Amino acid sequence: MQINSKSNFIRRVQEAFLLKKISKKTASHFKTVYEKFDIKKKSEADEKAVELLNELISESIMKQKR
């Protein structure tokens, strides 16, 4: 699944999909919902996406260390 966007949210969804933390269907759903947001909500989603990815990466690292 290839998503070309400057959005942090969409990039984070793509990274979560690539890390196999979410399914392709879920990633597509997130993208569709995001596209329906207005500018203010997109900005809020972009900020939260950074936090989400950091959590996913730290969980992935901890699992690899086990």
DSSP file (Angstrom, degrees, kcal/mol; ACC not computed):
  #  RESIDUE AA STRUCTURE BP1 BP2  ACC     N-H-->O    O-->H-N    N-H-->O    O-->H-N    TCO  KAPPA ALPHA  PHI   PSI    X-CA   Y-CA   Z-CA
    1    1 A M              0   0    0      0, 0.0     2,-0.5     0, 0.0    17,-0.1   0.000 360.0 360.0 360.0 119.9    0.0    0.0    0.0
    2    2 A Q        -     0   0    0      2,-0.0     2,-0.5     0, 0.0    12,-0.0  -0.924 360.0-177.9-111.5 125.8    1.6    3.3   -1.1
    3    3 A I        -     0   0    0     -2,-0.5     2,-0.7     2,-0.1    11,-0.1  -0.982   9.6-161.5-124.1 119.8    0.3    6.6    0.2
    4    4 A N        +     0   0    0     -2,-0.5     2,-0.3     2,-0.0    -2,-0.0  -0.888  38.0 125.8-102.0 111.4    1.9    9.8   -1.1
    5    5 A S        -     0   0    0     -2,-0.7    -2,-0.1     2,-0.1     6,-0.0  -0.987  59.9-137.6-160.8 152.7    1.2   12.6    1.3
    6    6 A K  S    S+     0   0    0     -2,-0.3     2,-0.2     4,-0.0    -1,-0.1   0.442  71.4 116.9 -89.4  -2.0    3.0   15.3    3.3
    7    7 A S     >  -     0   0    0      1,-0.2     4,-2.1     2,-0.0     5,-0.2  -0.472  61.2-148.1 -71.7 132.0    0.7   14.6    6.2
    8    8 A N  H  > S+     0   0    0     -2,-0.2     4,-2.6     2,-0.2     5,-0.2   0.901  99.9  54.6 -61.7 -40.9    2.3   13.3    9.4
    9    9 A F  H  > S+     0   0    0      1,-0.2     4,-2.4     2,-0.2    -1,-0.2   0.941 109.4  44.9 -60.1 -49.0   -0.8   11.3   10.1
   10   10 A I  H  > S+     0   0    0      1,-0.2     4,-2.3     2,-0.2    -1,-0.2   0.897 113.6  50.4 -65.6 -39.8   -0.8    9.5    6.8
   11   11 A R  H  X S+     0   0    0     -4,-2.1     4,-2.4     1,-0.2    -1,-0.2   0.899 111.1  49.1 -63.4 -39.2    2.9    8.8    7.0
   12   12 A R  H  X S+     0   0    0     -4,-2.6     4,-2.6     2,-0.2    -2,-0.2   0.883 109.3  51.6 -68.9 -37.9    2.5    7.4   10.5
   13   13 A V  H  X S+     0   0    0     -4,-2.4     4,-2.3    -5,-0.2    -1,-0.2   0.929 110.9  49.2 -61.8 -44.1   -0.3    5.2    9.3
   14   14 A Q  H  X S+     0   0    0     -4,-2.3     4,-2.5     1,-0.2    -2,-0.2   0.915 111.7  48.4 -61.3 -43.8    1.9    3.9    6.5
   15   15 A E  H  X S+     0   0    0     -4,-2.4     4,-2.2     2,-0.2    -1,-0.2   0.902 110.3  51.1 -64.9 -40.8    4.8    3.3    9.0
   16   16 A A  H  <>S+     0   0    0     -4,-2.6     5,-2.9     2,-0.2     6,-0.9   0.897 111.0  49.3 -62.5 -39.6    2.4    1.4   11.3
   17   17 A F  H ><5S+     0   0    0     -4,-2.3     3,-1.5     3,-0.2    -2,-0.2   0.928 111.0  49.0 -63.9 -45.2    1.2   -0.7    8.4
   18   18 A L  H 3<5S+     0   0    0     -4,-2.5    -2,-0.2     1,-0.3    -1,-0.2   0.832 108.2  53.4 -65.6 -32.0    4.8   -1.4    7.4
   19   19 A L  T 3<5S-     0   0    0     -4,-2.2    -1,-0.3    -5,-0.2    -2,-0.2   0.434 115.9-120.4 -79.4   1.8    5.7   -2.4   11.0
   20   20 A K  T < 5S+     0   0    0     -3,-1.5    -3,-0.2     2,-0.2    -2,-0.1   0.813  79.0 125.2  61.4  33.7    2.7   -4.8   10.8
   21   21 A K  S   <S+     0   0    0     -5,-2.9     2,-0.3     1,-0.2    -4,-0.2   0.693  75.5  26.0 -90.4 -23.2    1.0   -3.0   13.7
   22   22 A I  S    S-     0   0    0     -6,-0.9    -2,-0.2    -9,-0.1    -1,-0.2  -0.957  86.2-111.1-136.4 156.6   -2.2   -2.4   11.7
   23   23 A S     >  -     0   0    0     -2,-0.3     4,-2.4     1,-0.1     5,-0.2  -0.333  30.1-109.7 -81.6 167.0   -3.7   -4.2    8.7
   24   24 A K  H  > S+     0   0    0      1,-0.2     4,-2.4     2,-0.2     5,-0.2   0.879 120.6  53.8 -61.7 -38.8   -4.0   -2.8    5.2
   25   25 A K  H  > S+     0   0    0      2,-0.2     4,-2.1     1,-0.2    -1,-0.2   0.912 109.6  46.8 -63.2 -43.3   -7.8   -2.5    5.7
   26   26 A T  H  > S+     0   0    0      2,-0.2     4,-2.7     1,-0.2    -2,-0.2   0.912 111.4  51.3 -65.8 -42.9   -7.3   -0.5    8.9
   27   27 A A  H  X S+     0   0    0     -4,-2.4     4,-2.2     1,-0.2    -2,-0.2   0.915 110.8  48.5 -60.8 -43.3   -4.7    1.8    7.2
   28   28 A S  H  X S+     0   0    0     -4,-2.4     4,-2.3     2,-0.2    -1,-0.2   0.891 110.7  51.4 -63.6 -39.3   -7.1    2.4    4.3
   29   29 A H  H  X S+     0   0    0     -4,-2.1     4,-2.6     2,-0.2     5,-0.2   0.937 109.0  49.8 -63.3 -46.9   -9.9    3.2    6.8
   30   30 A F  H  X S+     0   0    0     -4,-2.7     4,-2.6     1,-0.2    -2,-0.2   0.912 111.2  49.9 -57.9 -43.2   -7.7    5.7    8.7
   31   31 A K  H  X S+     0   0    0     -4,-2.2     4,-2.0     2,-0.2    -1,-0.2   0.916 111.0  48.8 -63.0 -43.8   -6.7    7.4    5.4
   32   32 A T  H  X S+     0   0    0     -4,-2.3     4,-0.7     2,-0.2    -2,-0.2   0.920 113.5  45.8 -63.1 -45.3  -10.4    7.7    4.3
   33   33 A V  H >X S+     0   0    0     -4,-2.6     3,-1.1     1,-0.2     4,-0.5   0.921 110.9  53.6 -64.2 -43.9  -11.5    9.2    7.6
   34   34 A Y  H >< S+     0   0    0     -4,-2.6     3,-1.4     1,-0.3    -1,-0.2   0.885 102.4  57.8 -58.3 -40.6   -8.5   11.6    7.7
   35   35 A E  H 3< S+     0   0    0     -4,-2.0    -1,-0.3     1,-0.3    -2,-0.2   0.730 102.4  55.9 -65.1 -20.7   -9.4   12.9    4.2
   36   36 A K  H << S+     0   0    0     -3,-1.1    -1,-0.3    -4,-0.7    -2,-0.2   0.594  88.4 101.4 -85.6 -12.0  -12.9   13.9    5.5
   37   37 A F  S << S-     0   0    0     -3,-1.4     2,-0.1    -4,-0.5    -3,-0.0  -0.313  73.5-120.9 -70.4 154.2  -11.4   16.0    8.3
   38   38 A D     >  -     0   0    0      1,-0.1     4,-2.3    -2,-0.0     5,-0.2  -0.363  39.8 -90.4 -83.1 176.3  -11.3   19.8    8.1
   39   39 A I  H  > S+     0   0    0      1,-0.2     4,-2.1     2,-0.2     5,-0.1   0.882 124.9  50.7 -58.5 -43.8   -7.9   21.6    8.3
   40   40 A K  H  > S+     0   0    0      1,-0.2     4,-2.0     2,-0.2    -1,-0.2   0.925 112.4  45.7 -63.3 -45.0   -8.0   22.0   12.1
   41   41 A K  H  > S+     0   0    0      1,-0.2     4,-2.5     2,-0.2    -1,-0.2   0.856 109.9  55.2 -67.9 -34.0   -8.8   18.4   12.8
   42   42 A K  H  X S+     0   0    0     -4,-2.3     4,-2.3     2,-0.2    -1,-0.2   0.910 107.2  50.5 -63.3 -40.6   -6.1   17.3   10.3
   43   43 A S  H  X S+     0   0    0     -4,-2.1     4,-1.8     2,-0.2    -2,-0.2   0.916 111.4  47.5 -63.0 -43.8   -3.6   19.4   12.2
   44   44 A E  H  X S+     0   0    0     -4,-2.0     4,-2.2     1,-0.2    -2,-0.2   0.900 111.6  51.0 -63.5 -41.1   -4.6   17.7   15.5
   45   45 A A  H  X S+     0   0    0     -4,-2.5     4,-2.1     1,-0.2    -2,-0.2   0.884 107.0  54.0 -64.4 -39.1   -4.4   14.3   13.9
   46   46 A D  H  X S+     0   0    0     -4,-2.3     4,-1.1     2,-0.2    -1,-0.2   0.899 109.0  48.7 -62.2 -40.5   -0.9   15.0   12.6
   47   47 A E  H  X S+     0   0    0     -4,-1.8     4,-1.1     1,-0.2     3,-0.4   0.925 112.8  46.5 -65.4 -44.7    0.2   15.9   16.1
   48   48 A K  H  X S+     0   0    0     -4,-2.2     4,-2.4     1,-0.2    -1,-0.2   0.818 103.2  65.0 -67.5 -30.3   -1.2   12.7   17.7
   49   49 A A  H  X S+     0   0    0     -4,-2.1     4,-2.6     1,-0.2    -1,-0.2   0.870  97.7  54.1 -62.1 -37.4    0.2   10.6   14.9
   50   50 A V  H  X S+     0   0    0     -4,-1.1     4,-2.1    -3,-0.4    -1,-0.2   0.927 110.0  47.1 -62.7 -44.4    3.8   11.4   16.0
   51   51 A E  H  X S+     0   0    0     -4,-1.1     4,-2.0     2,-0.2    -2,-0.2   0.916 111.8  51.1 -62.4 -44.1    2.9   10.2   19.5
   52   52 A L  H  X S+     0   0    0     -4,-2.4     4,-2.5     1,-0.2    -2,-0.2   0.928 109.7  48.6 -60.9 -47.1    1.3    7.1   18.2
   53   53 A L  H  X S+     0   0    0     -4,-2.6     4,-2.9     1,-0.2     5,-0.2   0.916 108.5  54.0 -62.8 -41.9    4.2    6.1   16.1
   54   54 A N  H  X S+     0   0    0     -4,-2.1     4,-2.2     1,-0.2    -1,-0.2   0.902 110.3  47.8 -58.4 -40.8    6.7    6.7   18.9
   55   55 A E  H  X S+     0   0    0     -4,-2.0     4,-2.3     2,-0.2    -1,-0.2   0.920 112.0  49.1 -64.8 -44.2    4.6    4.3   21.1
   56   56 A L  H  X S+     0   0    0     -4,-2.5     4,-2.2     1,-0.2    -2,-0.2   0.903 112.2  48.3 -63.0 -41.6    4.5    1.7   18.3
   57   57 A I  H  X S+     0   0    0     -4,-2.9     4,-2.6     2,-0.2    -1,-0.2   0.918 111.2  49.3 -66.3 -43.5    8.2    1.9   17.7
   58   58 A S  H  X S+     0   0    0     -4,-2.2     4,-2.2    -5,-0.2    -1,-0.2   0.892 112.0  49.2 -64.9 -38.0    9.0    1.6   21.4
   59   59 A E  H  X S+     0   0    0     -4,-2.3     4,-2.2     2,-0.2    -1,-0.2   0.914 111.5  49.6 -63.8 -41.9    6.7   -1.5   21.7
   60   60 A S  H  X S+     0   0    0     -4,-2.2     4,-1.9     1,-0.2    -2,-0.2   0.904 110.9  49.2 -64.5 -42.3    8.3   -3.0   18.7
   61   61 A I  H  X S+     0   0    0     -4,-2.6     4,-1.6     1,-0.2    -1,-0.2   0.912 110.4  50.7 -63.8 -42.9   11.8   -2.5   20.1
   62   62 A M  H  X S+     0   0    0     -4,-2.2     4,-0.9     1,-0.2    -1,-0.2   0.896 110.1  50.0 -63.6 -39.7   10.9   -4.0   23.5
   63   63 A K  H  < S+     0   0    0     -4,-2.2     3,-0.4     1,-0.2    -1,-0.2   0.867 108.9  52.3 -66.6 -35.8    9.5   -7.1   21.8
   64   64 A Q  H  < S+     0   0    0     -4,-1.9    -1,-0.2     1,-0.2    -2,-0.2   0.826 104.1  57.0 -69.2 -30.9   12.6   -7.5   19.7
   65   65 A K  H  <        0   0    0     -4,-1.6    -1,-0.2     1,-0.3    -2,-0.2   0.749 360.0 360.0 -71.6 -23.6   14.8   -7.4   22.9
   66   66 A R     <        0   0    0     -4,-0.9    -1,-0.3    -3,-0.4    -2,-0.2   0.493 360.0 360.0 -71.6 360.0   12.9  -10.3   24.4
